[in-house]
Amino acid sequence: MNESDVLILGSGAAGLSAALRLAKAGHRVCVVSKGTLASGSTLWAQGGISAVLDEDDSVEAHVQDTLIAGAGLCDEAAVRFTVERGPECIAWLVDQGVVFTHADGELRGQRLHLTREGGHSHRRVVHAADATGRAVETTLAALAEAHPLIEVRERTVAVDLIVDKAARRVQGAYLYDRRSKGIQAVAAKAVILATGGANQVYLYSSNPFGASGDGIAMAWRAGCRVANMEFMQFHPTTLYHGDSRSFLISEALRGEGATLHVPNPDGSVGERFMPRFDARGELAPRDIVARAIDHEMKRLGVKHVWLDISHKPADFVREHFPSIHAHCLSLGLDITRQPIPVVPSAHFTCGGVVTDLHARTDIAGLYAAGECASTGLHGANRLASNSLLECLVFADAAADDLIRELPAMPAPPPLTPWDESRVSDSDEDVVVSHNWLELRTFMWDYVGIVRTSKRLLRARHRVALLKREIIEFYLHYRVSHHLIELRNLVTVAELIVDSALARRESRGLHYTLDFPQVDPVATPTVLTPASPAR
């Protein structure tokens, strides 16, 4: 079908849960996935989903932990809205058939096992061993594929939103089919952006290659405000190994007692260093842990630090972290007996498209949920395992709002087809791959964990040059999957750099040597497009 009630761009937890809720209410939904349906970032989430389920825990404690991690920049109303809905979202997942680990350590029983991660004052992280995202994603994907009111378009990439500029209302999107290489205008009464984050803008990332900021860039070009893009979270512990690209070592290891150590000159495990940086040690929020690792690596000139859980019983490690244990063992590393070499990598985009508590953006009919959105939950730093929670809560909020509003929403008019009459095929694919590498390299070097104004200005200059080159290429040649992503990445890079230059303090994930102080009043960085970009 070329027209749906709701077009959902992205097939992670946010996109699929919204689709299932809308379809249950009788609405036709089209879900667009850049790869296979179950291939998004949710699939790779290891740790879990935070929710207040223990009698010793409370909503207030979860709210305060989130506000503290967010370094004063969270919207408390958004935090409470999200936290209060956590238990019912977990119950909904269980009703859909997601199987979580239970308190007896098995995937059965009555009481869910709760683990604790950095920044949390209580055990409140529900998980399916160490592969929670896989359990959620595969379950929801199977349900979506089987539902008669949900159309799935795999290997399809959104190029741009189609917006009535006079009415400031979304009408659909142009979709690029990676198999046919064709572009089709697909109409819808409403569109939900569930496209994930922008972490592939950095050279080293724990995310799959599809995390190219597509929804953020498309919404910005359509005229939506974007907020807090300077706050890019670097996961402290990604596996450092030549045969394994950016495999995430879950924060749950540190929650269960793993410790961080510098390497001795002979490569053996040296001193534990986190207590020198924070009284919470390895359970400090991620920005503190990532900066501490970065500091130690630069101080000692080493390529990684050690994360050690070998002091725990081998059966405990294998039972709690089967995926991590198996993956490391396949590389010749037995984590029950050996430390794990780890480095930080770009992991989560805390900012994004500005939304309200109904997941509505500045464009009528356009919603955003999950990592591409700036809901006010994360502030200057995301609390561990609040991300899947946010996906579920705001997908539910978007679906609820749409179920109320869809009957009164106007049907989209006939859409203008994609025009390729003035473009030609390119034999210069090397330009795209070169620009991709150049962009990600200077973003890593100049806009990374520790920043300076000089580095940021260098990055702004490089972004401007690269953006002109990429846009010229985009206007004159037929688009490709990688060119679409590169165009979005350079837009997102510009938003990150401009946001970072606007913040003249160090707060949360934004740490600059030129402004090490924290301002007394926390203010969001909100960027507004001058006009919808071409």
ZIPE-V332936 format. One record per helix or strand of 2 or more residues. SS is the DSSP state (~ for helix, > for strand). FROM is the first residue (numbers start at 1). TO is the last residue. Records with the same first field share a line. If there is no record, write none. Layout:
SS->FROM-TO + FROM-TO
//
This chain:
>->3-9 + 29-32 + 49-50 + 114-115 + 125-126 + 150-153 + 156-164 + 169-177 + 183-193 + 226-227 + 232-239 + 259-263 + 269-272 + 305-308 + 340-349 + 352-354 + 366-368 + 373-374 + 526-527
~->13-24 + 41-44 + 59-69 + 76-84 + 86-96 + 132-146 + 199-201 + 214-222 + 252-255 + 274-276 + 281-283 + 286-300 + 314-320 + 322-330 + 370-372 + 386-408 + 429-446 + 453-476 + 481-502
//
